[in-house]
Amino acid sequence: MGSFSIWHWLIVLVIVLLLFGAGKIPKLMGDMAKGVKAFKKGLNEDDDAPATKPAEAQRLEGEAAAKPAEKDPAHH
């Protein structure tokens, strides 16, 4: 009584097809797949972000070390 039988699922499928039409279902599934891909890409970009920041910080520190120190005119 608590679970759906095959007939229940077939009735639900027929109702969904009548409401959305057979042409819209593949489009909806494609849009959902694009959303999942974008979500996964966003997660991967978040994982990559901390790895690139230390390299950028090292590059900036290297540039600062390569510049000669400016002399303070007050100490002349």
N, CA, C and O atoms as a GROMACS GRO file, in nm:
protein
  304
    1MET      N    1   0.081  -0.118   0.000
    1MET     CA    2   0.000   0.000   0.000
    1MET      C    3   0.086   0.127   0.000
    1MET      O    4   0.045   0.228  -0.056
    2GLY      N    5   0.205   0.123   0.061
    2GLY     CA    6   0.290   0.240   0.070
    2GLY      C    7   0.376   0.262  -0.054
    2GLY      O    8   0.427   0.372  -0.073
    3SER      N    9   0.395   0.162  -0.138
    3SER     CA   10   0.481   0.178  -0.254
    3SER      C   11   0.398   0.186  -0.381
    3SER      O   12   0.283   0.142  -0.385
    4PHE      N   13   0.457   0.244  -0.484
    4PHE     CA   14   0.388   0.257  -0.612
    4PHE      C   15   0.407   0.131  -0.695
    4PHE      O   16   0.515   0.072  -0.696
    5SER      N   17   0.303   0.091  -0.764
    5SER     CA   18   0.314  -0.023  -0.855
    5SER      C   19   0.349   0.030  -0.994
    5SER      O   20   0.354   0.151  -1.014
    6ILE      N   21   0.373  -0.059  -1.088
    6ILE     CA   22   0.406  -0.019  -1.224
    6ILE      C   23   0.293   0.062  -1.286
    6ILE      O   24   0.318   0.152  -1.366
    7TRP      N   25   0.167   0.032  -1.250
    7TRP     CA   26   0.053   0.105  -1.306
    7TRP      C   27   0.051   0.249  -1.257
    7TRP      O   28   0.014   0.340  -1.331
    8HIS      N   29   0.089   0.269  -1.134
    8HIS     CA   30   0.096   0.406  -1.082
    8HIS      C   31   0.199   0.488  -1.160
    8HIS      O   32   0.173   0.602  -1.198
    9TRP      N   33   0.316   0.428  -1.182
    9TRP     CA   34   0.422   0.497  -1.255
    9TRP      C   35   0.380   0.524  -1.399
    9TRP      O   36   0.413   0.630  -1.453
   10LEU      N   37   0.310   0.433  -1.462
   10LEU     CA   38   0.264   0.455  -1.600
   10LEU      C   39   0.164   0.569  -1.607
   10LEU      O   40   0.167   0.649  -1.700
   11ILE      N   41   0.076   0.577  -1.510
   11ILE     CA   42  -0.022   0.687  -1.506
   11ILE      C   43   0.050   0.820  -1.486
   11ILE      O   44   0.016   0.919  -1.552
   12VAL      N   45   0.147   0.824  -1.397
   12VAL     CA   46   0.225   0.947  -1.375
   12VAL      C   47   0.298   0.986  -1.503
   12VAL      O   48   0.302   1.104  -1.538
   13LEU      N   49   0.356   0.889  -1.574
   13LEU     CA   50   0.427   0.916  -1.699
   13LEU      C   51   0.332   0.973  -1.804
   13LEU      O   52   0.368   1.068  -1.873
   14VAL      N   53   0.213   0.918  -1.817
   14VAL     CA   54   0.116   0.968  -1.913
   14VAL      C   55   0.076   1.112  -1.879
   14VAL      O   56   0.064   1.195  -1.969
   15ILE      N   57   0.055   1.140  -1.753
   15ILE     CA   58   0.017   1.276  -1.712
   15ILE      C   59   0.130   1.374  -1.742
   15ILE      O   60   0.106   1.484  -1.790
   16VAL      N   61   0.253   1.334  -1.713
   16VAL     CA   62   0.369   1.421  -1.741
   16VAL      C   63   0.379   1.447  -1.891
   16VAL      O   64   0.402   1.560  -1.933
   17LEU      N   65   0.362   1.343  -1.972
   17LEU     CA   66   0.367   1.361  -2.117
   17LEU      C   67   0.256   1.454  -2.167
   17LEU      O   68   0.279   1.535  -2.256
   18LEU      N   69   0.138   1.442  -2.109
   18LEU     CA   70   0.029   1.529  -2.150
   18LEU      C   71   0.054   1.674  -2.109
   18LEU      O   72   0.021   1.766  -2.184
   19LEU      N   73   0.110   1.696  -1.992
   19LEU     CA   74   0.135   1.832  -1.945
   19LEU      C   75   0.249   1.900  -2.019
   19LEU      O   76   0.236   2.015  -2.061
   20PHE      N   77   0.360   1.831  -2.035
   20PHE     CA   78   0.479   1.893  -2.092
   20PHE      C   79   0.496   1.866  -2.240
   20PHE      O   80   0.563   1.943  -2.309
   21GLY      N   81   0.439   1.761  -2.291
   21GLY     CA   82   0.458   1.725  -2.430
   21GLY      C   83   0.586   1.646  -2.447
   21GLY      O   84   0.680   1.661  -2.369
   22ALA      N   85   0.588   1.561  -2.548
   22ALA     CA   86   0.704   1.473  -2.568
   22ALA      C   87   0.828   1.552  -2.611
   22ALA      O   88   0.940   1.507  -2.587
   23GLY      N   89   0.810   1.668  -2.674
   23GLY     CA   90   0.924   1.745  -2.722
   23GLY      C   91   0.996   1.822  -2.613
   23GLY      O   92   1.116   1.849  -2.625
   24LYS      N   93   0.926   1.858  -2.508
   24LYS     CA   94   0.988   1.941  -2.404
   24LYS      C   95   1.070   1.859  -2.306
   24LYS      O   96   1.162   1.912  -2.243
   25ILE      N   97   1.039   1.732  -2.291
   25ILE     CA   98   1.110   1.651  -2.191
   25ILE      C   99   1.259   1.639  -2.223
   25ILE      O  100   1.341   1.660  -2.134
   26PRO      N  101   1.298   1.606  -2.349
   26PRO     CA  102   1.444   1.602  -2.377
   26PRO      C  103   1.511   1.738  -2.356
   26PRO      O  104   1.626   1.744  -2.311
   27LYS      N  105   1.440   1.846  -2.388
   27LYS     CA  106   1.497   1.979  -2.368
   27LYS      C  107   1.518   2.006  -2.218
   27LYS      O  108   1.621   2.060  -2.178
   28LEU      N  109   1.420   1.968  -2.137
   28LEU     CA  110   1.434   1.987  -1.992
   28LEU      C  111   1.549   1.905  -1.936
   28LEU      O  112   1.624   1.951  -1.850
   29MET      N  113   1.562   1.782  -1.985
   29MET     CA  114   1.672   1.697  -1.938
   29MET      C  115   1.807   1.753  -1.981
   29MET      O  116   1.904   1.746  -1.905
   30GLY      N  117   1.814   1.808  -2.101
   30GLY     CA  118   1.938   1.870  -2.148
   30GLY      C  119   1.975   1.991  -2.065
   30GLY      O  120   2.091   2.011  -2.030
   31ASP      N  121   1.875   2.072  -2.032
   31ASP     CA  122   1.900   2.189  -1.947
   31ASP      C  123   1.946   2.147  -1.808
   31ASP      O  124   2.033   2.210  -1.749
   32MET      N  125   1.887   2.040  -1.757
   32MET     CA  126   1.928   1.991  -1.626
   32MET      C  127   2.072   1.939  -1.630
   32MET      O  128   2.148   1.960  -1.536
   33ALA      N  129   2.108   1.871  -1.739
   33ALA     CA  130   2.246   1.821  -1.753
   33ALA      C  131   2.345   1.937  -1.759
   33ALA      O  132   2.453   1.930  -1.700
   34LYS      N  133   2.309   2.044  -1.830
   34LYS     CA  134   2.397   2.161  -1.837
   34LYS      C  135   2.413   2.224  -1.699
   34LYS      O  136   2.522   2.270  -1.664
   35GLY      N  137   2.306   2.226  -1.622
   35GLY     CA  138   2.313   2.281  -1.487
   35GLY      C  139   2.405   2.200  -1.398
   35GLY      O  140   2.481   2.255  -1.319
   36VAL      N  141   2.398   2.068  -1.411
   36VAL     CA  142   2.485   1.981  -1.330
   36VAL      C  143   2.631   2.002  -1.370
   36VAL      O  144   2.718   2.008  -1.284
   37LYS      N  145   2.657   2.012  -1.501
   37LYS     CA  146   2.795   2.035  -1.548
   37LYS      C  147   2.848   2.169  -1.496
   37LYS      O  148   2.964   2.178  -1.454
   38ALA      N  149   2.764   2.272  -1.501
   38ALA     CA  150   2.808   2.403  -1.452
   38ALA      C  151   2.835   2.398  -1.301
   38ALA      O  152   2.930   2.459  -1.253
   39PHE      N  153   2.752   2.324  -1.228
   39PHE     CA  154   2.773   2.310  -1.084
   39PHE      C  155   2.905   2.240  -1.055
   39PHE      O  156   2.981   2.284  -0.969
   40LYS      N  157   2.933   2.131  -1.127
   40LYS     CA  158   3.060   2.058  -1.107
   40LYS      C  159   3.179   2.146  -1.145
   40LYS      O  160   3.282   2.143  -1.077
   41LYS      N  161   3.166   2.223  -1.252
   41LYS     CA  162   3.275   2.312  -1.293
   41LYS      C  163   3.301   2.416  -1.185
   41LYS      O  164   3.416   2.449  -1.156
   42GLY      N  165   3.194   2.468  -1.126
   42GLY     CA  166   3.209   2.564  -1.017
   42GLY      C  167   3.278   2.505  -0.897
   42GLY      O  168   3.359   2.572  -0.832
   43LEU      N  169   3.248   2.380  -0.866
   43LEU     CA  170   3.315   2.314  -0.754
   43LEU      C  171   3.463   2.295  -0.784
   43LEU      O  172   3.547   2.314  -0.695
   44ASN      N  173   3.497   2.258  -0.906
   44ASN     CA  174   3.637   2.238  -0.943
   44ASN      C  175   3.713   2.369  -0.941
   44ASN      O  176   3.830   2.371  -0.901
   45GLU      N  177   3.650   2.480  -0.982
   45GLU     CA  178   3.716   2.610  -0.979
   45GLU      C  179   3.744   2.653  -0.836
   45GLU      O  180   3.847   2.715  -0.810
   46ASP      N  181   3.654   2.622  -0.743
   46ASP     CA  182   3.678   2.655  -0.604
   46ASP      C  183   3.795   2.576  -0.548
   46ASP      O  184   3.870   2.628  -0.466
   47ASP      N  185   3.812   2.452  -0.591
   47ASP     CA  186   3.924   2.371  -0.545
   47ASP      C  187   4.055   2.422  -0.603
   47ASP      O  188   4.158   2.412  -0.536
   48ASP      N  189   4.054   2.476  -0.725
   48ASP     CA  190   4.176   2.524  -0.790
   48ASP      C  191   4.219   2.660  -0.738
   48ASP      O  192   4.337   2.692  -0.742
   49ALA      N  193   4.127   2.740  -0.690
   49ALA     CA  194   4.158   2.877  -0.650
   49ALA      C  195   4.264   2.886  -0.540
   49ALA      O  196   4.356   2.966  -0.557
   50PRO      N  197   4.259   2.811  -0.431
   50PRO     CA  198   4.364   2.824  -0.330
   50PRO      C  199   4.501   2.782  -0.381
   50PRO      O  200   4.602   2.834  -0.333
   51ALA      N  201   4.508   2.692  -0.475
   51ALA     CA  202   4.637   2.647  -0.527
   51ALA      C  203   4.704   2.757  -0.609
   51ALA      O  204   4.827   2.763  -0.613
   52THR      N  205   4.628   2.844  -0.674
   52THR     CA  206   4.687   2.949  -0.757
   52THR      C  207   4.726   3.071  -0.676
   52THR      O  208   4.817   3.144  -0.716
   53LYS      N  209   4.661   3.098  -0.566
   53LYS     CA  210   4.692   3.216  -0.488
   53LYS      C  211   4.833   3.215  -0.431
   53LYS      O  212   4.900   3.318  -0.439
   54PRO      N  213   4.883   3.105  -0.374
   54PRO     CA  214   5.020   3.109  -0.324
   54PRO      C  215   5.122   3.133  -0.435
   54PRO      O  216   5.222   3.201  -0.411
   55ALA      N  217   5.099   3.081  -0.554
   55ALA     CA  218   5.192   3.102  -0.664
   55ALA      C  219   5.193   3.250  -0.703
   55ALA      O  220   5.299   3.306  -0.730
   56GLU      N  221   5.078   3.313  -0.704
   56GLU     CA  222   5.070   3.455  -0.736
   56GLU      C  223   5.138   3.536  -0.626
   56GLU      O  224   5.206   3.635  -0.656
   57ALA      N  225   5.121   3.497  -0.502
   57ALA     CA  226   5.185   3.567  -0.392
   57ALA      C  227   5.336   3.555  -0.402
   57ALA      O  228   5.409   3.651  -0.376
   58GLN      N  229   5.385   3.436  -0.440
   58GLN     CA  230   5.529   3.417  -0.456
   58GLN      C  231   5.582   3.504  -0.569
   58GLN      O  232   5.691   3.560  -0.559
   59ARG      N  233   5.505   3.515  -0.679
   59ARG     CA  234   5.547   3.598  -0.792
   59ARG      C  235   5.556   3.744  -0.750
   59ARG      O  236   5.651   3.813  -0.785
   60LEU      N  237   5.457   3.790  -0.674
   60LEU     CA  238   5.460   3.929  -0.628
   60LEU      C  239   5.574   3.954  -0.531
   60LEU      O  240   5.635   4.061  -0.535
   61GLU      N  241   5.604   3.858  -0.446
   61GLU     CA  242   5.716   3.873  -0.352
   61GLU      C  243   5.848   3.876  -0.430
   61GLU      O  244   5.939   3.950  -0.394
   62GLY      N  245   5.858   3.794  -0.534
   62GLY     CA  246   5.978   3.792  -0.617
   62GLY      C  247   5.998   3.924  -0.689
   62GLY      O  248   6.111   3.971  -0.700
   63GLU      N  249   5.890   3.984  -0.737
   63GLU     CA  250   5.900   4.114  -0.803
   63GLU      C  251   5.942   4.221  -0.703
   63GLU      O  252   6.021   4.309  -0.736
   64ALA      N  253   5.890   4.214  -0.583
   64ALA     CA  254   5.925   4.314  -0.480
   64ALA      C  255   6.072   4.300  -0.441
   64ALA      O  256   6.139   4.400  -0.416
   65ALA      N  257   6.122   4.177  -0.435
   65ALA     CA  258   6.261   4.156  -0.398
   65ALA      C  259   6.355   4.199  -0.510
   65ALA      O  260   6.468   4.239  -0.483
   66ALA      N  261   6.311   4.191  -0.634
   66ALA     CA  262   6.395   4.227  -0.747
   66ALA      C  263   6.411   4.378  -0.760
   66ALA      O  264   6.511   4.424  -0.815
   67LYS      N  265   6.317   4.456  -0.711
   67LYS     CA  266   6.326   4.602  -0.717
   67LYS      C  267   6.426   4.650  -0.612
   67LYS      O  268   6.426   4.601  -0.499
   68PRO      N  269   6.508   4.744  -0.649
   68PRO     CA  270   6.600   4.798  -0.546
   68PRO      C  271   6.521   4.877  -0.442
   68PRO      O  272   6.419   4.939  -0.472
   69ALA      N  273   6.569   4.872  -0.324
   69ALA     CA  274   6.501   4.941  -0.213
   69ALA      C  275   6.512   5.091  -0.235
   69ALA      O  276   6.618   5.143  -0.266
   70GLU      N  277   6.400   5.159  -0.218
   70GLU     CA  278   6.401   5.305  -0.233
   70GLU      C  279   6.464   5.366  -0.108
   70GLU      O  280   6.435   5.325   0.005
   71LYS      N  281   6.548   5.464  -0.130
   71LYS     CA  282   6.614   5.530  -0.018
   71LYS      C  283   6.524   5.642   0.033
   71LYS      O  284   6.466   5.719  -0.044
   72ASP      N  285   6.516   5.649   0.161
   72ASP     CA  286   6.435   5.753   0.225
   72ASP      C  287   6.519   5.879   0.232
   72ASP      O  288   6.628   5.876   0.291
   73PRO      N  289   6.474   5.989   0.173
   73PRO     CA  290   6.555   6.111   0.175
   73PRO      C  291   6.579   6.166   0.316
   73PRO      O  292   6.673   6.242   0.335
   74ALA      N  293   6.500   6.130   0.411
   74ALA     CA  294   6.517   6.179   0.547
   74ALA      C  295   6.639   6.116   0.612
   74ALA      O  296   6.694   6.174   0.706
   75HIS      N  297   6.685   5.999   0.566
   75HIS     CA  298   6.799   5.932   0.626
   75HIS      C  299   6.930   5.969   0.562
   75HIS      O  300   7.032   5.910   0.597
   76HIS      N  301   6.934   6.063   0.469
   76HIS     CA  302   7.058   6.103   0.403
   76HIS      C  303   7.137   6.187   0.490
   76HIS      O  304   7.245   6.231   0.451
   0.00000   0.00000   0.00000
